[in-house]
């Protein structure tokens, strides 16, 4: 009997060692986006090959998403030594009291708790990011997480009025929004090129005669209901926008309207509001957006109280009214939600959504990540009854023929990830000093950005391997600059810097030296187009930028090189586009080891600024073929000449090596950087 007990004990030990769930003494590393408010990692990982789920019935919708994800990961449900996942209702820490807080605990079992279904859903998004797979084995770290939203509204907007996007493509993006804890999808449904929402009362709105881009492409009411429902089950509220009285060329053409300032037009819009509200209940679609901004044409001018009956109709339908600010302000309106754009200030007493300087169509994908990471939504650490949150906006005004080019040319997915953290987690204010340039190396802010770069690259490689994701590590690239030097309106003027690198130069009686403060990044804004704090204060001049790249062998590498980040709206701002033989109209240049690098052979040289109907094809570095540059073994000198003046809008440059991996890009391995080397 004693022998039998001893044998039994030995068997039990071996069974525990080879149990499906194995604790490993490995310090867990996680790459969560957005980073939770509170996270305490254990020192172990728990391996498993199957799971069981115990959950409250009211969370069936959320559990279905988890099961769907587990099936894709080939993780089955089993009763044989599984990782037990317990999903339950309960109170959790939630200082700001916005919906969506949850707690997640992983030890011998996984417990996800929240007081609401949205909290369970957001906890599942975190859980998905915690699961790792290596060599057909799955693991999850021991961890304790308490997490909550800093803002009530966390949104993303697409202008589908100017450039229609298929429901399939929208759903792909909605899935990404849901994965990163966004809860609003704002659809700008109408604009001058087209009225994209079907009206059965006024079918003329979908006529080919009224639609200047992609005629016949619009959302049927059934498609719209489906998109609204697709959002709802993912805890996303759809905000529909019909923009009036401006942006109404298609509307006026369709219905033969000569002036928006008419009771007959008001009656039509009221009927369209009712038709829109009939698509979903107030609980599911609680907001109606009427735009009201950029009223510029005479046919769009209306009386100051024109919107009163329209707002009343929105309220009659049980919805809240949203408009852009600055837009039309209606006398007596004290309850509307204002969506801020450009750099407009808040309107006293009105709740607001912050979209100021938040238009990704203006941003470069390398510098823009830092811009969004360091910005503070609502200029506050967290929301309240007035500071509702923020909406990141994509306004590709120019014609786009291939809808996926919208994702590529506007770096939609990298920007979604970058904005998800400040709008969920909140940001301690640093003002706007890092909105146009990265913090100094070794600062706490710089280390925080490096940490985010580490995490976003893991997400790029893990979740976006087959999708448009034009971003790579670049915050460590150092630059010395000198200038601006006075080119006296001669953008081709050469300076001694091009002939010899030395510490100081005397030019026109003035002494110039290289900046003591190193600038960091693959893209450098010397003077920011929105006026955010940056290195250069002058309005024009010539700047030179210098760094050195070490290569461990003779090789030819691909480089992203650019001197003007084109905004994908308003035509070609800062145009015309360069002629053949130019990098840009300001005549910038780049030399590598004293050899000048030729610009691309442009497909559309010399296009005027006002060419919104001609799509972008190769104007920006990240959606054209990279430039080929030969590097020698050892240190290679990169000298860039960056003049500014004339019609140019953005004073900037980009220079970073890239490894092309199919349709995506990765970091080049085996190189290093310096701003000066021993000669």
Secondary structure, 3 states (H helix, E strand, C coil): CHHHHHHHHHHHHHHHHCCCCEEECCCCCCCCCCCCCEEEEEEEEEEECEEEEEECHHHHHHHHHHHHHHHHCCCEECCCCCEEEEEEECCCCCCCCCCCCEEEEECCCEEEEECCHHHHHHHHHHHHHHCEEECCEEEEEEEEEEECCCCCEEEEEEECCCCCCCHHHHHHHHHHHHHCCCCEEEEECEECCEECECCCCCHHHHCHHHCCCCCCCCECHHHHHHHHHHHHCCCCEEEEEEEECCCCHHHHHHHCCCCCCCHHHHHHHHHHHHHHHCCCCCCCCCEEEEECCCCCCHHHCCCCCCCHHHHHHHHHCCCEEEEEECCCCCCCCCCCEEEECCCCCCCCCCCEEECCCCEHHHCCCCHHHHHHHHCCHHHCCCCCCCEEEEEEEECCCCCCCCCHHHHHHCCHHHHHHHHHHHHHHCCCCCCCCCCCCCCCCCCHHHHHHHHHHHHHHHHHHHHCCCCCCCCCCCCCCEEEEEEEECCCCCCCCCCHHHCCCCCEEEECCEEEECCCCCEECCEEEEECCCCCCCCCCCCCEEEEEEEEEEECCCEEEEEEEECCCCCCCCCCCCCCCCCCCCCCCCCCEEEECCEECCCCCCCCCCCCCCCCCCCCCCCCHHHCCCEEEEECCEEEEEEEEEEECCCCCCEEEEEEEEEEECCEEECCCCEEEECCCCC
